[in-house]
């Protein structure tokens, strides 16, 4: 017998909304993923397809985080337990 999380996950996948489970997992771990300073100025906007979209308050921080995209991507995938994030988009 399947658990409720498996049933809901299956329903979301069939509806094309399976990414929301992973997006919510990243939201819940955002401070760990980004660190205390960056998590205050960079907000997870969405996770669609293979792209994690992050809204950044200032151009200065956007530039700083640009150089950390690979590290952010790796930490996000560690949190998710799968290689789901291929690209980080800073907006």
Secondary structure, 3 states (H helix, E strand, C coil): CCCHHHHHHHHHHHCCCCHHHHHHHHHHCHHHHHCHHHHHHEEEEEEECCEEEEEECCHHHHHHHHCCHHHHHHHHHHHHCCCCCCEEEEC
